[in-house]
Amino acid sequence: MDFVGYAERGASLVNVSVEDADELRDYLSDRGWLVSRVTDRDVTALRRFQRELRPTFEAASLGDEAAVVRQLNELLDRHPITPQIAGHDSQSWHLHVSNSSSTLAELLIAEALLGLATVACDLSPLRLGVCQAAGCEQVFVDTSPNQSRRYCSDRCSSRANVAAYRARRRAAAAAASS
């Protein structure tokens, strides 16, 4: 499995609104085989998990590597993961989260935690972040080569760059008119 993909799904899980089962189904629209498993209990469990996971991204944004690791370990204790070897032929064996006996919420939580823990170990615990654009609180996983990502999306990056450019122009115009 692509553990970065699991981690990015974890970030998107923090960002998505899951107020009811229909919103959760919409979130899972690209994974149609899971949509029929959605229950109201999954919604409740995922909303709680969102509140539990967000501080991990916030700690990473503050550069607190030890807090990220501590929080991920606490979440891994609270939400145990059962991995399973999967593959389509003998050349493509890889790990997945077992979903044989878990609820949908447990599966999504396990995928998120496995991905985030793998990113923390393989890349850095500080590869998680909170968007720095004014008014945005979305979280993200930084897979850039030089760990330089500051925004959740190109849209937020562009908005921030345009705002900074306009502020510089206003400052230059004010200085010229003084």
Secondary structure, DSSP 4 states (H G I P E B T S, - for coil): --HHHHHHHHHHHHHS--SSHHHHHHHTTT-HHHHTT--HHHHHHHHHHHHHHHHHHHHHHTT-HHHHHHHHHHHHHHS---EEEE-SSTT--EEEE--SS--HHHHHHHHHHHHHHHHHHHT-GGGEEE--STT---EEE---TTS---SSSHHHHHHHHHHHHHHHHHHHHHHHH-
